[in-house]
């Protein structure tokens, strides 16, 4: 890779990786020479899957997407990781206006720390705007079909994780005397 290669870092918990994440990854990989997907170890979100498992899930789901995408776990300050890997771009996805306020504040703080690292925002495509990992986990926990939102392999991971009997129970009408 040339010394002037543009390296992008797409950080997140990816708990689990969704079709929305995959959309951003595909599009970001076209914008940079190398895209590093940073799987956050500690995000205060109490992840369902441990970091090692999430890294494996992301690697599995991006297999075949191209040779310019890497996956790595990271811990600590995002901007330190970006600096360590030589990133010049942080990639963030936006689903809705509600994401924008938080993301713009974070981008401003990051710029203040390291003005040579830009943040770019990729908006969710029409079919992925509503997909959020927290909703996917809730649907899976309640026994719903998450295959429209995640890969088949990730759907199977979620089924296994929630196969403790807390799945869907048929609703029966109440019988009154």
ZAMARBA-59077 format. One record per atom (N, C-alpha, C, O): y, x, z negated; residue in three letters; atom name. Coordinates in steps of 0.2 Angstrom, whole numbers, plus 5000, padded with zeros to 4 digits. Each point is the difference from the previous one (the first is absolute). Example, Ala and Ser with C-alpha at 12.3 -4.5 7.8 and 13.67 -1.06 7.14 Angstrom:
REM ZAMARBA-59077
y x z res atom
4972 5066 4961 ALA N $
5006 4996 5000 ALA CA $
5006 5004 5000 ALA C $
4999 5005 4997 ALA O $
5006 4993 5007 SER N $
5006 5004 4999 SER CA $
5005 4996 4997 SER C $
5006 5003 4999 SER O $
END
This chain:
REM ZAMARBA-59077
y x z res atom
4994 5004 5000 UNK N $
5006 4996 5000 UNK CA $
5006 5004 5000 UNK C $
5001 5005 4996 UNK O $
5004 4994 5008 UNK N $
5006 5004 5000 UNK CA $
5004 5000 4994 UNK C $
4999 4995 4996 UNK O $
5005 5010 5003 UNK N $
5003 5001 4993 UNK CA $
5005 4994 4999 UNK C $
5002 4998 4995 UNK O $
5001 5000 5011 UNK N $
5005 4994 4999 UNK CA $
4996 4993 5000 UNK C $
5004 4995 5001 UNK O $
4990 5005 4998 UNK N $
4997 4993 5000 UNK CA $
5003 4996 4995 UNK C $
5001 5002 4994 UNK O $
4999 4992 5008 UNK N $
5003 4995 4995 UNK CA $
4994 4997 4996 UNK C $
4996 4996 5003 UNK O $
5004 5005 4991 UNK N $
4995 4997 4995 UNK CA $
5003 4994 4996 UNK C $
5005 5001 4997 UNK O $
4991 4994 5004 UNK N $
5002 4994 4996 UNK CA $
4995 4998 4994 UNK C $
4994 5002 5001 UNK O $
5008 4996 4994 UNK N $
4996 4998 4994 UNK CA $
5001 4993 4999 UNK C $
5005 4997 4999 UNK O $
4989 4999 5001 UNK N $
5000 4993 4999 UNK CA $
4997 4999 4993 UNK C $
4993 5000 5000 UNK O $
5010 4999 4995 UNK N $
4998 4999 4993 UNK CA $
4998 4993 4998 UNK C $
5003 4996 5003 UNK O $
4992 5004 4993 UNK N $
4998 4993 4997 UNK CA $
4994 5000 4996 UNK C $
4997 5006 4999 UNK O $
5002 4989 4997 UNK N $
4994 5000 4996 UNK CA $
4994 4998 5005 UNK C $
4994 5002 4998 UNK O $
5007 4994 5007 UNK N $
4994 4998 5004 UNK CA $
4994 4997 4996 UNK C $
4995 5002 5001 UNK O $
5007 4993 4995 UNK N $
4995 4997 4996 UNK CA $
4999 4993 5001 UNK C $
5002 4996 4996 UNK O $
4995 5002 5009 UNK N $
4996 5004 5005 UNK CA $
5005 5001 5006 UNK C $
5005 4997 5001 UNK O $
4993 5007 5004 UNK N $
5003 5001 5006 UNK CA $
4999 4993 5004 UNK C $
4995 4998 5001 UNK O $
5011 5000 5002 UNK N $
4999 4993 5004 UNK CA $
5002 5001 5007 UNK C $
5002 5006 5002 UNK O $
4997 4989 5002 UNK N $
5002 5000 5007 UNK CA $
5007 5001 5001 UNK C $
5002 5003 5005 UNK O $
5002 4995 4990 UNK N $
5008 5002 5000 UNK CA $
5001 5007 5000 UNK C $
5004 5003 5003 UNK O $
4992 5001 4992 UNK N $
5001 5007 4999 UNK CA $
4998 5003 5007 UNK C $
5003 5005 5002 UNK O $
4991 4993 5001 UNK N $
4997 5003 5006 UNK CA $
5005 4999 5006 UNK C $
5001 5005 5004 UNK O $
5003 4990 4996 UNK N $
5005 4999 5005 UNK CA $
5005 5005 4999 UNK C $
5003 5003 5005 UNK O $
5000 4998 4989 UNK N $
5005 5005 4999 UNK CA $
4998 5007 5002 UNK C $
5003 5004 5003 UNK O $
4990 4997 4995 UNK N $
4997 5007 5001 UNK CA $
5000 5001 5008 UNK C $
5002 5006 5002 UNK O $
4996 4990 5001 UNK N $
4999 5001 5008 UNK CA $
5007 5001 5003 UNK C $
5001 5004 5004 UNK O $
5004 4992 4994 UNK N $
5007 5000 5003 UNK CA $
5003 5007 4997 UNK C $
5004 5003 5004 UNK O $
4995 4999 4990 UNK N $
5004 5006 4997 UNK CA $
4997 5006 5004 UNK C $
5003 5005 5001 UNK O $
4990 4995 5000 UNK N $
4997 5006 5003 UNK CA $
5003 5001 5007 UNK C $
4999 5006 5003 UNK O $
5004 4989 5000 UNK N $
5003 5001 5007 UNK CA $
5007 5003 4999 UNK C $
5002 5003 5005 UNK O $
5001 4996 4989 UNK N $
5007 5003 4999 UNK CA $
5000 5007 4998 UNK C $
5005 5003 5001 UNK O $
4990 4999 4995 UNK N $
5000 5007 4998 UNK CA $
4994 5004 5003 UNK C $
4995 4997 5003 UNK O $
5006 5010 4996 UNK N $
4994 5004 5003 UNK CA $
4994 5000 4996 UNK C $
4994 5000 5002 UNK O $
5007 4999 4991 UNK N $
4995 5000 4995 UNK CA $
5002 4995 4995 UNK C $
5005 5000 4997 UNK O $
4990 4995 5001 UNK N $
5001 4995 4995 UNK CA $
4995 5002 4995 UNK C $
4994 5000 5001 UNK O $
5009 5000 4993 UNK N $
4996 5001 4994 UNK CA $
5001 4994 4996 UNK C $
5005 4998 4998 UNK O $
4989 4999 5000 UNK N $
5000 4994 4996 UNK CA $
4999 5002 4993 UNK C $
4994 5003 4998 UNK O $
5010 4996 4998 UNK N $
5000 5002 4993 UNK CA $
4998 4995 4995 UNK C $
5003 4995 5000 UNK O $
4991 5005 4998 UNK N $
4997 4995 4995 UNK CA $
5002 5002 4993 UNK C $
4998 5005 4997 UNK O $
5006 4991 5000 UNK N $
5003 5001 4994 UNK CA $
4995 4999 4994 UNK C $
4997 4995 5000 UNK O $
5003 5010 4996 UNK N $
4995 5000 4994 UNK CA $
5002 4995 4995 UNK C $
4997 4996 4998 UNK O $
5010 5005 5000 UNK N $
5002 4996 4994 UNK CA $
5007 4996 5002 UNK C $
5005 5004 5002 UNK O $
4994 4990 4999 UNK N $
5006 4996 5002 UNK CA $
5002 4995 4996 UNK C $
5005 4997 5001 UNK O $
4992 5003 4993 UNK N $
5002 4994 4995 UNK CA $
4998 4993 5002 UNK C $
5001 4995 4997 UNK O $
4994 5005 5009 UNK N $
4998 4994 5002 UNK CA $
4993 4998 4998 UNK C $
4997 4995 5002 UNK O $
5000 5010 4994 UNK N $
4993 4999 4997 UNK CA $
4995 4998 5006 UNK C $
4998 4994 5000 UNK O $
5001 5011 5004 UNK N $
4996 4999 5006 UNK CA $
4993 4997 4999 UNK C $
4997 5002 4995 UNK O $
5000 4994 5009 UNK N $
4994 4998 5000 UNK CA $
4994 5005 5001 UNK C $
4995 5000 4997 UNK O $
5007 5004 5008 UNK N $
4995 5006 5002 UNK CA $
5004 5006 4998 UNK C $
5006 5001 5000 UNK O $
4989 5004 4997 UNK N $
5003 5007 4998 UNK CA $
5003 5003 5007 UNK C $
4998 4999 5005 UNK O $
5005 5007 4993 UNK N $
5003 5003 5006 UNK CA $
4995 5003 5005 UNK C $
5001 5000 5006 UNK O $
4994 5003 4991 UNK N $
4995 5003 5005 UNK CA $
4997 4995 5005 UNK C $
4999 5001 5006 UNK O $
5000 4993 4991 UNK N $
4997 4994 5004 UNK CA $
5005 4998 5005 UNK C $
4999 4999 5006 UNK O $
5008 5000 4992 UNK N $
5005 4998 5005 UNK CA $
5001 5005 5005 UNK C $
5001 4998 5006 UNK O $
4998 5008 4993 UNK N $
5001 5006 5005 UNK CA $
4994 4999 5005 UNK C $
5001 5000 5006 UNK O $
4993 4999 4991 UNK N $
4994 4999 5005 UNK CA $
5001 4994 5004 UNK C $
4999 5000 5006 UNK O $
5004 4994 4991 UNK N $
5001 4994 5004 UNK CA $
5005 5001 5006 UNK C $
4999 4998 5005 UNK O $
5006 5005 4993 UNK N $
5005 5002 5005 UNK CA $
4997 5004 5006 UNK C $
5001 4999 5006 UNK O $
4996 5006 4992 UNK N $
4997 5005 5005 UNK CA $
4995 4996 5004 UNK C $
5000 5001 5006 UNK O $
4996 4995 4991 UNK N $
4995 4996 5004 UNK CA $
5004 4995 5005 UNK C $
4998 5000 5006 UNK O $
5007 4997 4992 UNK N $
5003 4995 5004 UNK CA $
5005 5003 5005 UNK C $
5001 4997 5005 UNK O $
5001 5009 4994 UNK N $
5004 5003 5006 UNK CA $
4996 5004 5004 UNK C $
5002 5003 5005 UNK O $
4991 4998 4994 UNK N $
4996 5004 5004 UNK CA $
5001 4998 5008 UNK C $
4999 4994 5001 UNK O $
5002 5011 5003 UNK N $
5000 4998 5007 UNK CA $
5008 4998 5002 UNK C $
5001 4999 5006 UNK O $
5003 5001 4990 UNK N $
5007 4999 5002 UNK CA $
5004 5006 5003 UNK C $
5005 4998 5003 UNK O $
4992 5007 4996 UNK N $
5004 5006 5003 UNK CA $
5000 5006 4996 UNK C $
4999 4999 4993 UNK O $
5001 5007 5010 UNK N $
5000 5006 4996 UNK CA $
5006 5002 4996 UNK C $
5000 5005 4997 UNK O $
5006 4991 5004 UNK N $
5006 5002 4997 UNK CA $
5001 4997 4993 UNK C $
5005 5000 4997 UNK O $
4989 4997 5000 UNK N $
5001 4996 4994 UNK CA $
4995 5003 4995 UNK C $
4995 5001 5001 UNK O $
5008 5001 4993 UNK N $
4997 5002 4994 UNK CA $
5001 4996 4994 UNK C $
5004 4996 5000 UNK O $
4991 5004 4995 UNK N $
5000 4996 4994 UNK CA $
5000 5005 4994 UNK C $
4996 5005 5000 UNK O $
5008 4994 4995 UNK N $
5000 5004 4994 UNK CA $
5002 4996 4994 UNK C $
5004 4996 5001 UNK O $
4993 5006 4994 UNK N $
5002 4997 4993 UNK CA $
5007 5003 4998 UNK C $
5000 5006 5002 UNK O $
5004 4991 4995 UNK N $
5006 5004 4996 UNK CA $
5001 4996 4994 UNK C $
4999 4995 4999 UNK O $
5004 5010 4997 UNK N $
5002 4997 4993 UNK CA $
5007 5003 4999 UNK C $
5002 5006 5002 UNK O $
5002 4991 4994 UNK N $
5007 5002 4999 UNK CA $
5005 4998 5005 UNK C $
4999 4994 5003 UNK O $
5007 5009 4997 UNK N $
5005 4998 5004 UNK CA $
4999 5000 5007 UNK C $
4998 5006 5003 UNK O $
5003 4989 5001 UNK N $
4999 5000 5007 UNK CA $
5004 5005 5004 UNK C $
4997 5003 5004 UNK O $
5009 4998 4994 UNK N $
5004 5005 5004 UNK CA $
4997 5007 4999 UNK C $
5001 5005 5004 UNK O $
4996 4997 4990 UNK N $
4997 5006 4999 UNK CA $
4994 5001 5005 UNK C $
4999 5005 5003 UNK O $
4997 4990 4997 UNK N $
4995 5000 5005 UNK CA $
5002 5001 5007 UNK C $
4997 5004 5004 UNK O $
5008 4992 4998 UNK N $
5003 5001 5007 UNK CA $
5002 5007 5001 UNK C $
4999 5002 5005 UNK O $
5005 5001 4990 UNK N $
5002 5007 5001 UNK CA $
4994 5004 5001 UNK C $
5000 5005 5004 UNK O $
4995 4994 4991 UNK N $
4994 5005 5000 UNK CA $
4997 5000 5007 UNK C $
4997 5005 5002 UNK O $
5002 4989 5001 UNK N $
4996 5000 5007 UNK CA $
5005 5001 5006 UNK C $
4997 5000 5005 UNK O $
5009 5001 4994 UNK N $
5005 5001 5005 UNK CA $
5002 4994 5004 UNK C $
5002 5001 5006 UNK O $
4998 4993 4991 UNK N $
5002 4994 5003 UNK CA $
5007 5000 5001 UNK C $
5004 5002 4996 UNK O $
4998 4995 5010 UNK N $
5007 4999 5001 UNK CA $
5002 4993 5000 UNK C $
5006 4998 5001 UNK O $
4988 4998 4999 UNK N $
5001 4993 5000 UNK CA $
4996 4996 4995 UNK C $
4994 5002 4999 UNK O $
5008 4993 4997 UNK N $
4996 4996 4996 UNK CA $
5000 4993 5004 UNK C $
5005 4998 5002 UNK O $
4989 5000 4999 UNK N $
4999 4993 5003 UNK CA $
4999 4995 4995 UNK C $
4996 5000 4996 UNK O $
5008 4994 5005 UNK N $
4999 4995 4996 UNK CA $
4999 4993 5004 UNK C $
5004 5000 5005 UNK O $
4992 4996 4993 UNK N $
4999 4993 5003 UNK CA $
5004 4995 4997 UNK C $
5001 5000 4994 UNK O $
5002 4995 5010 UNK N $
5004 4995 4997 UNK CA $
4996 4993 5003 UNK C $
5000 4999 5006 UNK O $
4999 4997 4989 UNK N $
4997 4994 5002 UNK CA $
5005 4994 5000 UNK C $
5000 4996 5005 UNK O $
5004 5004 4990 UNK N $
5005 4995 5000 UNK CA $
5007 5002 4997 UNK C $
5000 5006 4998 UNK O $
5005 4990 5002 UNK N $
5006 5002 4997 UNK CA $
4999 5002 4993 UNK C $
5004 5004 4997 UNK O $
4992 4993 4999 UNK N $
4999 5002 4993 UNK CA $
4998 5007 4999 UNK C $
5001 5003 4995 UNK O $
4995 5000 5010 UNK N $
4998 5007 5000 UNK CA $
5006 5004 5001 UNK C $
5001 5006 4997 UNK O $
5004 4992 5007 UNK N $
5006 5004 5002 UNK CA $
5004 5003 4994 UNK C $
5001 5006 5000 UNK O $
5001 4990 4995 UNK N $
5004 5002 4995 UNK CA $
4997 5006 4996 UNK C $
5003 5005 4999 UNK O $
4991 4994 4999 UNK N $
4996 5005 4996 UNK CA $
5000 5007 5005 UNK C $
5001 5005 4997 UNK O $
4997 4994 5009 UNK N $
4999 5006 5004 UNK CA $
5006 5003 5002 UNK C $
5000 5007 5000 UNK O $
5006 4990 5001 UNK N $
5006 5003 5001 UNK CA $
5002 5004 4994 UNK C $
5003 5005 5001 UNK O $
4996 4992 4993 UNK N $
5002 5004 4994 UNK CA $
4996 5006 4999 UNK C $
5003 5006 4999 UNK O $
4991 4994 5003 UNK N $
4995 5006 4999 UNK CA $
5002 5005 5005 UNK C $
5000 5006 4999 UNK O $
5002 4992 5007 UNK N $
5001 5004 5006 UNK CA $
5007 5004 4998 UNK C $
5001 5006 5001 UNK O $
5004 4990 4996 UNK N $
5006 5003 4998 UNK CA $
4999 5006 4995 UNK C $
5003 5005 5000 UNK O $
4993 4993 4995 UNK N $
4998 5005 4994 UNK CA $
4997 5006 5003 UNK C $
5001 5006 4999 UNK O $
4994 4993 5006 UNK N $
4996 5006 5003 UNK CA $
5005 5004 5004 UNK C $
5000 5006 5000 UNK O $
5005 4991 5004 UNK N $
5004 5004 5004 UNK CA $
5005 5004 4995 UNK C $
5002 5005 5002 UNK O $
5000 4992 4993 UNK N $
5004 5004 4995 UNK CA $
4997 5006 4997 UNK C $
5003 5005 4999 UNK O $
4990 4995 5000 UNK N $
4996 5005 4998 UNK CA $
4999 5005 5006 UNK C $
5001 5006 4999 UNK O $
4997 4992 5006 UNK N $
4998 5004 5006 UNK CA $
5003 4997 5007 UNK C $
4997 4997 5003 UNK O $
5010 5005 4998 UNK N $
5003 4997 5006 UNK CA $
4997 5002 5007 UNK C $
5001 4997 5005 UNK O $
4995 5008 4995 UNK N $
4997 5002 5006 UNK CA $
4993 4996 5002 UNK C $
4997 5002 5005 UNK O $
5001 4994 4990 UNK N $
4994 4996 5001 UNK CA $
5003 4993 5001 UNK C $
5003 4996 4996 UNK O $
4996 5001 5010 UNK N $
5002 4993 5002 UNK CA $
4995 4995 4998 UNK C $
4994 5002 5000 UNK O $
5008 4992 4999 UNK N $
4995 4994 4999 UNK CA $
5001 4996 5006 UNK C $
5006 4998 5002 UNK O $
4989 5000 5001 UNK N $
5000 4995 5006 UNK CA $
4996 4994 4997 UNK C $
4995 5001 4997 UNK O $
5007 4993 5006 UNK N $
4997 4994 4998 UNK CA $
4997 4997 5006 UNK C $
5004 5000 5006 UNK O $
4990 4998 4994 UNK N $
4997 4997 5005 UNK CA $
4998 4992 4998 UNK C $
4997 4999 4995 UNK O $
5006 4997 5009 UNK N $
4999 4993 4997 UNK CA $
4993 4997 5002 UNK C $
4997 5003 5005 UNK O $
5000 4993 4991 UNK N $
4993 4997 5002 UNK CA $
5001 4996 5006 UNK C $
5005 4997 5001 UNK O $
4989 5004 5003 UNK N $
5000 4996 5006 UNK CA $
4998 4993 4998 UNK C $
4998 4998 4994 UNK O $
5003 4997 5010 UNK N $
5000 4993 4999 UNK CA $
4993 4998 4996 UNK C $
5000 4996 4996 UNK O $
4995 5007 5006 UNK N $
4993 4998 4997 UNK CA $
4999 5003 4994 UNK C $
4995 4998 4997 UNK O $
5009 5007 5000 UNK N $
4998 5003 4994 UNK CA $
5006 4999 4995 UNK C $
4999 5003 4994 UNK O $
5006 4993 5007 UNK N $
5006 5000 4995 UNK CA $
4998 4997 4994 UNK C $
5003 5002 4995 UNK O $
4992 4994 5004 UNK N $
4998 4997 4994 UNK CA $
4995 5003 4996 UNK C $
4998 4998 4995 UNK O $
4999 5007 5008 UNK N $
4994 5004 4997 UNK CA $
5003 5004 4994 UNK C $
5003 5005 5002 UNK O $
4994 4994 4992 UNK N $
5002 5005 4994 UNK CA $
4993 5001 4997 UNK C $
4996 4996 4999 UNK O $
5003 5010 4999 UNK N $
4994 5002 4996 UNK CA $
4999 4996 4994 UNK C $
4994 4998 4999 UNK O $
5011 5000 4997 UNK N $
4999 4996 4994 UNK CA $
4998 4993 5002 UNK C $
4995 4997 4996 UNK O $
5007 5000 5010 UNK N $
4997 4994 5002 UNK CA $
4993 5001 5002 UNK C $
4995 4995 4999 UNK O $
5003 5010 5005 UNK N $
4993 5001 5002 UNK CA $
4996 5001 4994 UNK C $
4994 4997 5000 UNK O $
5008 5006 4995 UNK N $
4996 5001 4994 UNK CA $
4998 4994 4996 UNK C $
4995 4998 4998 UNK O $
5011 4997 5002 UNK N $
4999 4994 4997 UNK CA $
4995 4995 5004 UNK C $
4996 4997 4997 UNK O $
5005 5003 5009 UNK N $
4995 4996 5004 UNK CA $
4993 5003 5000 UNK C $
4996 4995 4999 UNK O $
5003 5011 5001 UNK N $
4993 5003 4999 UNK CA $
4998 4998 4993 UNK C $
4994 4998 4999 UNK O $
5010 5003 4996 UNK N $
4998 4999 4993 UNK CA $
4997 4992 4999 UNK C $
4996 4999 4996 UNK O $
5008 4997 5008 UNK N $
4998 4993 4999 UNK CA $
4995 4998 5006 UNK C $
4998 4994 5000 UNK O $
4999 5011 5003 UNK N $
4994 4998 5004 UNK CA $
5002 4998 5007 UNK C $
4996 4998 5004 UNK O $
5010 5003 4998 UNK N $
5002 4998 5007 UNK CA $
4999 5006 5005 UNK C $
4998 5006 4998 UNK O $
5002 4992 5008 UNK N $
4999 5005 5006 UNK CA $
5006 5004 5002 UNK C $
5005 4997 5002 UNK O $
4995 5009 4997 UNK N $
5006 5005 5001 UNK CA $
4999 5003 5007 UNK C $
5005 5004 5001 UNK O $
4990 4995 5002 UNK N $
4999 5003 5007 UNK CA $
5006 5000 5005 UNK C $
5001 5004 5004 UNK O $
5003 4990 4995 UNK N $
5006 5000 5005 UNK CA $
5005 5005 4998 UNK C $
5005 5002 5004 UNK O $
4995 5001 4990 UNK N $
5005 5004 4997 UNK CA $
4998 5008 4999 UNK C $
5005 5004 5000 UNK O $
4989 4997 5000 UNK N $
4997 5007 4999 UNK CA $
4995 5001 5005 UNK C $
4997 4995 5003 UNK O $
5000 5011 4998 UNK N $
4995 5002 5004 UNK CA $
4993 4997 4997 UNK C $
5000 4998 4994 UNK O $
4995 5001 5010 UNK N $
4994 4997 4997 UNK CA $
4997 5005 4995 UNK C $
4997 4997 4995 UNK O $
5004 5009 5005 UNK N $
4997 5005 4995 UNK CA $
5004 4999 4994 UNK C $
4997 5000 4994 UNK O $
5010 4999 5006 UNK N $
5004 4999 4994 UNK CA $
4998 4993 4997 UNK C $
5000 5000 4994 UNK O $
4999 4995 5010 UNK N $
4998 4994 4998 UNK CA $
4994 5000 4996 UNK C $
4999 4997 4994 UNK O $
4996 5007 5008 UNK N $
4994 5001 4997 UNK CA $
5001 5004 4993 UNK C $
4997 4998 4995 UNK O $
5007 5007 5005 UNK N $
5002 5003 4994 UNK CA $
5003 4995 4995 UNK C $
4998 5001 4994 UNK O $
5006 4995 5008 UNK N $
5003 4995 4995 UNK CA $
4995 4995 4998 UNK C $
5000 4998 4994 UNK O $
4995 5000 5010 UNK N $
4995 4995 4998 UNK CA $
4995 5004 4995 UNK C $
4999 4997 4995 UNK O $
5000 5009 5006 UNK N $
4996 5004 4995 UNK CA $
5003 5000 4993 UNK C $
4998 5000 4995 UNK O $
5009 5002 5006 UNK N $
5004 5001 4994 UNK CA $
5000 4993 4995 UNK C $
5000 5001 4994 UNK O $
5000 4994 5010 UNK N $
5001 4993 4996 UNK CA $
4994 4996 5000 UNK C $
5000 4994 4999 UNK O $
4994 5010 5002 UNK N $
4994 4996 5000 UNK CA $
4997 4999 4993 UNK C $
4994 5000 4999 UNK O $
5010 4999 4996 UNK N $
4999 4999 4993 UNK CA $
4999 4993 4998 UNK C $
5000 4998 4994 UNK O $
5000 4997 5011 UNK N $
4999 4993 4998 UNK CA $
5006 4996 5000 UNK C $
5000 4994 4998 UNK O $
5006 5010 5002 UNK N $
5006 4996 5000 UNK CA $
5003 4998 5006 UNK C $
5006 4998 5001 UNK O $
4990 5001 5004 UNK N $
5001 4998 5007 UNK CA $
5002 4992 5000 UNK C $
5001 4997 4995 UNK O $
4999 5000 5011 UNK N $
5002 4993 5001 UNK CA $
4994 4996 4997 UNK C $
4994 5001 5001 UNK O $
5008 4994 4996 UNK N $
4996 4994 4997 UNK CA $
5002 4994 5004 UNK C $
5006 4999 5000 UNK O $
4989 4997 5002 UNK N $
5002 4994 5003 UNK CA $
5003 4995 4995 UNK C $
4998 5000 4995 UNK O $
5007 4997 5008 UNK N $
5003 4995 4996 UNK CA $
4996 4993 5000 UNK C $
4999 4998 5006 UNK O $
5000 4999 4989 UNK N $
4996 4994 4999 UNK CA $
5005 4995 4998 UNK C $
5004 5001 4995 UNK O $
4996 4993 5008 UNK N $
5005 4995 4997 UNK CA $
4998 4998 4993 UNK C $
4994 5000 4998 UNK O $
5011 4998 4999 UNK N $
4999 4998 4993 UNK CA $
4997 4993 5000 UNK C $
5003 4996 5003 UNK O $
4992 5003 4993 UNK N $
4997 4993 5000 UNK CA $
5003 4996 4994 UNK C $
5000 5003 4994 UNK O $
5002 4991 5007 UNK N $
5004 4996 4995 UNK CA $
4995 4994 4999 UNK C $
4997 4997 5004 UNK O $
5003 5001 4989 UNK N $
4996 4994 4998 UNK CA $
5004 4994 5002 UNK C $
4998 4995 4999 UNK O $
END
